[in-house]
Amino acid sequence: MMLTSNYFWPTINGHLYYDKPLLSYWFVVVAAHLNGAMDETAARLPCAIAGLVGVGLLIAIGRRLYNLRIAAAAGLILATSFSFVFFSRHASADVETVAGELAALLLYLTFGPAPGAWVIALWIIMAIASLTKGLLGFALPLLVIGVYSLFRDGSHVLWTKISRGSLATRLLWVIDRNRWMVSWFSLPAIAIGLAIYYAPFAVSRTRMGSNAGIAMVIRENLVRFFEPFDHRGPIYLYAYVIFALMAPWSVLLPAALTELQLRPRLSAGQASSDRFVQVWFWATLVFFTLSGSRRSYYLLPILPPAAILVARIVSVPAASLSPGARWLMGLGYAAVASAAALSILIVLPAWLRPGHLAALPDAPERTVFTVMWIVAMASIAYAAAHQARFGIATSMYIIAYLSLVFVFIFALPALERYRSERAFAYQVRDQLRGDLSGLAFYNDLGPVFYLDSPKPIPYFAEPQKLADSVSHHHTRWIIVRNRDAEQISAIRGQIAAKETVFAWEPSAQSASKQILIRTVEP
């Protein structure tokens, strides 16, 4: 967009890439101007800001539903859940969409369920959220609010109302429960929301004469949901994926769900709040499970309600929990404590590590890690001595925080030297002395971002067309992956640079590494 000055036609290396709506790209453009360069910092900055905003919005939701203690606990849990942190520093739009969904739900909890002008703001927020990744910004808030409206007074009331009386009476009850949606404000709200959502696509169509944007929305949202063309994960995928996404707090999720079912409701307000979180969690899980296209990180929107569920049990003394929840909480904490204790093995020298672990590089900042490990062990000792006084919660916070600090502040920066694609791109630029005019890709775009070419680099998917380009002296250099090199073996050339292959990488990963071929005239 910045190279072409066309902000309504997203491309990668000159080829249309409308997989996401335009707003997430615009955020990166703004960040690039603030950053002074289009680099990884600019690409990640919008997601980082969205992550911080998301934590703040969850705290506001938790305070609206319960109290400041549970709200603060939920915010801390979300902010120390591995995948939320990972994707908040990742150049993707997922966390931006989650933040938009949280804003929509907070608006409902503040002004709903009575209809009012707030519904207009709700549709505007959902439209903005949907412009970051897809129609999920509309679908999830409407689903959660709609299902909660039916269950607001409990499942027994819902069953009574929909199982008795005439069809008209039942339908009128359902409409009345969703009065926030069915009111005089709804028509202008929906019209404004859809207009905001469609406006960028309309401009794109007018300027480029193509409906590619809306076509991609239909493909990536509706077609993918009902008739998936890729990412066909098993139907039970999310049943175990959630434990990786929410680590380490996920070990307390079974206890939190058990407590939600067994703990007696102390007041009508408490019961209503519990029902909202319950609907939020299960509706989100069912929605993504029913989709035919499943990938692990699609489930990120479930982390906020899961954080509130766990916050409910870590914000009270363990002795006040039901026996089943208390037992599951102890079991989950024991798993985290054991993993924390065994983690000291990563600081061992290579000759003491068993099997394939010996081939891995040494852990970075081993002294720092050892100090953190000692602090974590002290927190475990504290939990053992103070179980009745939030000892487990305190220890979990410390272990989660220290783990993320070490991973993201020390480990990942140290692993930069093993990011071989970027280093390979720099090798290519050195070999070509900055002149990329004779370079071409075969069957993959490779390190296109790191090459920083001022114009698209030719791309070939057919060996013969590439050979023709070489014979006409248009292509002098070729970037190809190891696994595809045999396909162009008829082209005479010499390997000028290789992407580094590390000893611990499996053969499949080695095959995907790239090489630079300098063509030789016959």
HELIX and SHEET records of a PDB file:
HELIX    1   1 LEU A   23  ASN A   35  1                                  13    
HELIX    2   2 GLU A   40  LEU A   65  1                                  26    
HELIX    3   3 LEU A   68  ALA A   79  1                                  12    
HELIX    4   4 PHE A   82  SER A   88  1                                   7    
HELIX    5   5 ASP A   94  PHE A  111  1                                  18    
HELIX    6   6 TRP A  118  SER A  130  1                                  13    
HELIX    7   7 LEU A  136  PHE A  151  1                                  16    
HELIX    8   8 SER A  155  SER A  163  1                                   9    
HELIX    9   9 LEU A  167  ARG A  177  1                                  11    
HELIX   10  10 SER A  186  MET A  208  1                                  23    
HELIX   11  11 ALA A  212  VAL A  217  1                                   6    
HELIX   12  12 ILE A  218  VAL A  223  3                                   6    
HELIX   13  13 ARG A  224  PHE A  226  1                                   3    
HELIX   14  14 LEU A  237  LEU A  245  1                                   9    
HELIX   15  15 TRP A  249  LEU A  252  5                                   4    
HELIX   16  16 LEU A  253  LEU A  262  1                                  10    
HELIX   17  17 ALA A  268  LEU A  290  1                                  23    
HELIX   18  18 SER A  296  ILE A  302  5                                   7    
HELIX   19  19 LEU A  303  VAL A  314  1                                  12    
HELIX   20  20 ALA A  318  SER A  320  5                                   3    
HELIX   21  21 PRO A  323  LEU A  342  1                                  20    
HELIX   22  22 SER A  343  VAL A  347  5                                   5    
HELIX   23  23 ALA A  350  LEU A  352  5                                   3    
HELIX   24  24 GLY A  355  ALA A  359  5                                   5    
HELIX   25  25 ARG A  366  ALA A  385  1                                  20    
HELIX   26  26 GLN A  387  ARG A  389  5                                   3    
HELIX   27  27 GLY A  391  VAL A  405  1                                  15    
HELIX   28  28 PHE A  406  ALA A  411  3                                   6    
HELIX   29  29 LEU A  412  ALA A  414  1                                   3    
HELIX   30  30 LEU A  415  TYR A  418  5                                   4    
HELIX   31  31 SER A  420  LEU A  432  1                                  13    
HELIX   32  32 VAL A  448  LEU A  451  1                                   4    
HELIX   33  33 PRO A  463  SER A  471  1                                   9    
HELIX   34  34 ASN A  482  ILE A  488  5                                   7    
HELIX   35  35 SER A  507  ALA A  511  1                                   5    
SHEET    1   A 2 THR A  11  ILE A  12  0                                        
SHEET    2   A 2 HIS A  15  LEU A  16 -1                                        
SHEET    1   B 5 TYR A 459  PHE A 460  0                                        
SHEET    2   B 5 LEU A 439  TYR A 442  1                                        
SHEET    3   B 5 TRP A 477  ARG A 481  1                                        
SHEET    4   B 5 GLN A 514  THR A 519 -1                                        
SHEET    5   B 5 GLY A 493  LYS A 498 -1                                        
END                                                                             
